[in-house]
C-alpha cells in the first residue's frame, strides 16, 4: 500500500471523475460532477490561487483537497483547506498527507490562519484536533425528498412583484450579481467576503456547469431583482441551492420563501427527486424557511481553524 498526494491533472478525465466520486461518497449532500470539478479548477479567481489535490493509493484516487486563499476577505493571510477521504479508505494515510501538503502550499503563499470544514462526528473532529485545529462555527446540511414529499403550495407574488427565472437574465446578469453581492456580504461566517469582481463572478458562478438557469428563481420589483435562489442540478435527479437571499430593503416579507418554493416546484416538475441545501446553524431565518419547505437536517459540519507557524 503506497499513498501519494499530487495535483489534479485537468487534462486527464479520470482525475476529475475520481475527484468527483470521492466527494460524492464522502459528502453526498453536495452536488459534484467531473465537469464541475474542472470548472472550479480552471475558472476560480486567480487571486484565490485555487488548487485541487488528490491522494492516490496504488492508482486509485482515495482522497481530495480543495485549497485556496481567502482573497476576497479584508483580512490578509487567511486560507481554506477542505479535505475529504473515501469512506472505505480512511485510516490509511491519505487524510494526513493531504492536510500536510495543503498547509505547506498555503504557508508558502503567506497564509497564517487555515480554515477547514470537518464532519461533526468523533473520528473527523479527533483527526482535526490532533493536527492543531480548534472548532469554530457549524453548519447544517438539509435534505428534501422531492419524489415522495409534499411541497407547500405555490403562492402569488405581492402586488407590483413578479417571479422570473434565471434564464430571463441570461442577456444581462449584472442585476443578479449586484443582489448576490449584497446578500453575500451579510452571510454569517468566520471570514468576511465581498463580491466585487463582476467578470470573476460570471466565470465562477453564472457559467458554472451545475447552475440551472431554468430553475434559478428571481423575485423582481420595479424591474430589479430583490430576492433570489440560485439552483444547481447534476443531471442525475439531484437539486441543490447555491445561494438564497433577499435585498436588505425587502427583508421580512417572505420573498426568499416565495422564490425558493417556486424553484422547488419547478425542480420537481423537471424530474428532480432530491433537494439539498446548507445553512449556518446560527442562521435561524433561513433554517425556519427550509424547515417550512420540508427540509430535514441530515448532517452537520464544523468549521475548524489552525494558526500556522
N, C-alpha and C positions, 0 to 999 in steps of 0.2 A: 504494500500500500504506500503510494507516494502522492502527497498533496503538494501542488504548486499554486501560486497566485500570479496572474498575469492580466494585462489589459484585454478587454473585449476587442475582438477584431471585427470591425464593421463590414469588412469585405467577405467575411466567412459567415454564411447564413446559419450554419449550425451553432455558432456562438450566440446569436440573437435568440435562436429557438431554445437553446439550453438555458440562457439567462431568464427568458420569459417563463419557461416551465418551472424553474426553481421558485421564482417569485409567486407564481400561481399556487404552488404547493405549500409554500411557507406562509403566504398571506392571501388566502383565497378570497378575501373581501376586497382586494384591489384588482382592477382590470389591468391586464398586461397581454400584449401580443408582440411577436418579433418586430413588427413594424413600429410599434410604439417605443420599444427599446431602442431601435436605431434612430428614431426621430429625436428622442431625448438626448441621445449622444451627439447628434450632428446639428441640432438646432437650439441647444441651450445657449444662453447669453455667454459670449466669450469671456466676460469678466468673472463668470462663475467657475471657470476652469473645471468644468464638469467632467468627471471620469467614471467609467464603469469598469469594475474589476470582476474577474471570475476566479473561483477556486476550482481546480481541476484535479480529479483523482483517477489515475490510470485512464485518462482520455475522456472521462465523464465530468461535466460541469455539475458541481455539488453545492456551490455557494456563490453568492453575488454581493457586490458592494456598489453603492452609488455615493460618490464623493464629490463635494463641491464647496466653494467659498460662499458665504452669505454676502454676496456682492451688493445686494440691494438694501442692506442694513446701514444705518447711520454709524454703527459702531464697527470699526475695523477689527481684523484678527479673529473672526468667527467662521466656523466651517461646519459642515454636516458630513456624517458618515453613517449610512444605513446599511446594515449587514443582515443578510438572510441566508440560511442554510437549508438544504433539502431535509425535510423532517426525518427521513430514514438514513441520513448521513451525518447526524450530529455526533459530537464526541470524538471526531477523527482528525481534528486539527484545522479544518477549513475556516471556521469562525475566527480562531486565534490568528491565523495568518492574514486573513482579510482585515481584521482590526489593526494589526501591526502595520501592514502595508498602507492602509488608509491614513493612519496617523502620521506615518513618515512622509507621505505625499503632502498632507496638509501642513505639517511643520515646516517643510521646505518652502511653502508658499507664505509663511509668516503667521499661520494660524496659532492662536494661543488657547482658544476655547472650542472644543468639539462637542457637537450635539448629535445624539443618536436615538432613534426610536427603538424601543425594546418591548417584546411581548410581555404582557403583565401576567407572567407565570413564573414559578420558582426557579426553574433552570435558566430562563432568559435573564431574570433580574440578578441571579447569582453570578452568571457569566459576566455581566456588565460591571457589577460591583467589585469583582476580583480584579478587574482591569482599571480600577480607579474612577469609575463613573458613578455619579450620585444621581438619584432620581429627582426629576423636576415635575413638570405638569403631565397630565394624562389626557388621553382622547379615546373616544369610543368608535368602534366600527358598528354599523347598524345594517340590518338586512330586512327586506320586504319581499314576501312571496307574491309576485305578480301573477303567477299562474293560478294559484288557489286562494289567495287572499281577497279581501274586499277593500276597494278604494273608496274614500269619501266622494260624494257626488261632485260633478263639476259645478262651479259657481260662475255667475255672470260678473264681469269686471264692474267696478264702481262707475258711476256716470263720468264721462269725459276720459275714460281709460279703455285701452284695448290690449289684447294679448296677441303678440306676434311670435313667429318662430325665428330662430337664429338665421335661417335662410333668407329672411326678409332684409337682413343687414349684410348680406354677402358682398354687395357692391361697395358699402362703406361701413365697416365695423367699428370705426373710431368711437361712436357714441357708446357702444358696448364696452370698449376698452376704458373709457372715462368712468363708467359706472363700476367696472371691475376694480379700477384703481382706488376709488373711494371706499368700496366695500373691503378690499384687501387691507387698506391702511387701518381699519378698525378691527381686524381679526385678532382674537387673543393669541398670545404666543410668547415664547422666550426671546425671540429676535424680531425687532420691528422690521417691517417690509414696506417698501414703496415702489409701486409700478410707475415708472416714468418714461420708459423707452417703448414707444408705440410699435416700432418696427420689430423689436425683440419680442414683444407680446404677440404680434402677428405670427411670427415663426414658431414660438414655443407653445402658444395656446390656441389661437384661432385656426391654425393649419395643422394642429395635432391630429394624427390619424384616428384617434379614438373619439374625437369631438363629433357629435351628431348634430348638425345644424337643424335638421328637421325636428328633433326632439328638444333641442335647446329652446327655452321659452322666455320671452321678454315682455314685461308689462310696460306699456308706453302711455305717457300723459303729455299732452301738448307737443307731440312729436318727438319726445325724448324718452329713452329708457329710464325707468325709475325702480325697477326690480327685475331680477332675472334668476334663472337656474341654468347653468351650463351642463349639458348632458353628454356623457360618454357611453358608447356601446362597443362591444368587442366582436360583433358578428356571430356570437355563439349564445345569444339569448340573455346576455348579462348587460345590465344598465348601471351606470354609476354617476353620481353627482360630483362634478369637479368644483363647483362653487355655487352657492345660493346667497343672495343678499338683496338689500334694499337701500336706496339712497337715503341719506340721513333725514332729509326734509319730508320723506314719505313713510317713515317707520311708524309702527304701531297701528297700521291699517290692514294687516293681514295680506299684504301683497306678495311676500315671499311664499306664503302658503298657497295663494292663488296660482302663482306661476308654477310651483312645483307640482301641485295637484294636476294641472293641465298637462304638464310634461309627462307625468306618470301614466295618465290615461292614454296619451299618445304612444308611450312606450309599450304598454300592454297591447294596444291595437296593432302595433308593429311587430308583435311576436316576442317581445322580451318576457322572460319568465322569472328573473330575479333582479332586484334593485338593491344597490349598496350605497351607503353614504358614510361620512365620518363627521364627528363633532368633538371639539374640545369639551372635556367634562364640565367645564365651567360655563359653557355657552347655553344656558338654560332656555333662552327664547327659541333657538333653533332645535334643541332637543325636544322641546314641547311640540313644535311643528311636526317634527319627524315622527314622534310617537302618535300624534293625532292622525298622521297619514297611514299608520300601521306598522312602521319600522320597529324592530326589536333589537336591542343590543346583543351582538353576537361575539364580541371580543373587545379587549382593551389593550392599548399600548401606552407605555410610559416613556416620556422623553427623558433621557439621561444626558448629563454633561460632564466633561472632564477638562480640567485645566492642563495643558501641555507644558512641559518644562518644569 
